[in-house]
């Protein structure tokens, strides 16, 4: 059974909250402050242990980093850092003369490892109090067993051979066909890339290359799928702070294969706007994808809010491996744990329409 992506944490969302403009395709996208600041303090770069990215630090502060710098470097929002500090006792920043939190270089490296481990399913409460060496070992132990084919694909990413990687992926799509590709190759490779990133084998830029190429190929394949324009009309999107698009695209592919008329809003649509779009496009179904980046309360409360805004004639289907979906008690919201269940659910919807 192939999960409609991915593991969940019940912590506050780990999405990006910095000052980038435009669409952010991945919560680990980083904006770097490279020059300019207000005030009299100068800023310098420090190389932290273990090959971590340079962080912006305040000169003369003995290598201590502000909470904003930690957020930029790790992709972990300030809100989450404060919750972890209060709930788990880590990180435990010291306070400067202005009573602001400041973090050490070791804190930064631990947080980067923790972020990676959470991405492959480890729960914050189980790992936040491990020491740096234990986190390194756990990161290494998180390695999965990849097929020879997947290892080859990962090797192309490591070598930054973008053209050959894209050609390999396109060949796999052509060989498998869209349905098989979406149910096997795409999710398997996505998991492998995430695990390789968690082990430090791949960097964030490798993951972004993978995401962009996979997104482009899926969009092309979906566009090439014969459009039967049959009911149901399906509106696809994600909630705010849920920036991942690959799971959403894989779901769209399965709806398209099932002959549905699909309207995608892309990721991160505010709940009231989802309701407005459903009316404007005469949607029969609103399909939502949930990955690990969205906090549990945002999933459950958002679904309840959306259900209240839509007429009962518009169905809500929610997909993903998010444990939070299991807490949704509304009989008016269909939870689809697996992509392969979408054609069956579509057939049941059509049968119910005919018998009504």
Secondary structure, DSSP 8 states (H G I E B T S, - for coil): --BSS----SSS-----SS--S--SSTT------S--SSS--EEEE--GGG---EEEETTSTT-EEHHHHHHHH---HHHHHHHHHHH--S--EE-TTS-EEE-HHHHHHHHHHHHHHHTT--HHHHTTS-HHHHHHHHHHT-----HHHHHHHHHHHTT-HHHHHHHHHHHHHHH-HHHIIIIIHHHHHHHHHHHHHTTSS-HHHHHHHHHHHHHHHHHHHHHS----EEEEEEEE--TT----HHHHHHHHHHHHTTEEEEE--S---HHHHHHHHHHTT-SEEEEE--TTS-HHHHHHHHHHHHHHS-TTSEEEEESS-GGGGG---TTEEEE-BGGGHHHHHHHHHHHHHH-
